[in-house]
Amino acid sequence: GAGVSQSPSNKVTEKGKDVELRCDPISGHTALYWYRQSLGQGLEFLIYFQGNSAPDKSGLPSDRFSAERTGGSVSTLTIQRTQQEDSAVYLCASTWGGGADTQYFGPGTRLTVL
Amino acid sequence: AQSVAQPEDQVNVAEGNPLTVKCTYSVSGNPYLFWYVQYPNRGLQFLLKYITGDNLVKGSYGFEAEFNKSQTSFHLKKPSALVSDSALYFCAVRVHRGYQKVTFGTGTKLQVIP
């Protein structure tokens, strides 16, 4: 079956521009996570969705970052007024929603802010 | 609070030799423990997980890990390394009760030398 997909795969933008990153989770997965992976760093948690609600937004680095999920499916991560330090790979993962669930990761979006 | 430590940024091993990638964790309660692998320019892929029961967990590609509660460790092992095992390995933990995001380690780069 189809896995988690993310688009675009690569995004180059200029400092100060807004960007939208999209995640399509596996069909039926109720939980969705966004992470950020910077060069040489581990995975930094950003936000968790259960259905369309986001009970944990604690990892969003600033108010320039926001995310939404609609129809319990597609999620969009928006970064406003991008800064060079936002350059990273943004990963999305989905699960059925249980605590022991395996996370299924998308291939990521590589964001470069010039 | 929960945390994961991967004390080695990089592990080098000769092809055919056994490999170990170390992971220790800290949680308040019983843990779910995971290992994921990331090949270059790819998203993370699940290798194995510990939920409860048998301390030795077997996973994909011949990998296994041993849960050691007294040492709070979950080291990843393989009896005979392959060049194709060269990748970035992440350990992750989540406490059993209630909601807690999954916490990932900083990753260990495994280099298998032909």
Boltz contact constraints between the chains, C-beta under 6 A:
constraints:
  - contact:
      token1: [A, 42]
      token2: [B, 104]
      max_distance: 6.0
  - contact:
      token1: [A, 42]
      token2: [B, 105]
      max_distance: 6.0
  - contact:
      token1: [A, 42]
      token2: [B, 106]
      max_distance: 6.0
  - contact:
      token1: [A, 42]
      token2: [B, 107]
      max_distance: 6.0
  - contact:
      token1: [A, 43]
      token2: [B, 104]
      max_distance: 6.0
  - contact:
      token1: [A, 45]
      token2: [B, 101]
      max_distance: 6.0
  - contact:
      token1: [A, 48]
      token2: [B, 101]
      max_distance: 6.0
  - contact:
      token1: [A, 56]
      token2: [B, 101]
      max_distance: 6.0
  - contact:
      token1: [A, 100]
      token2: [B, 32]
      max_distance: 6.0
  - contact:
      token1: [A, 100]
      token2: [B, 51]
      max_distance: 6.0
  - contact:
      token1: [A, 102]
      token2: [B, 46]
      max_distance: 6.0
  - contact:
      token1: [A, 105]
      token2: [B, 43]
      max_distance: 6.0
  - contact:
      token1: [A, 105]
      token2: [B, 44]
      max_distance: 6.0
  - contact:
      token1: [A, 106]
      token2: [B, 43]
      max_distance: 6.0
  - contact:
      token1: [A, 107]
      token2: [B, 43]
      max_distance: 6.0
  - contact:
      token1: [A, 108]
      token2: [B, 43]
      max_distance: 6.0
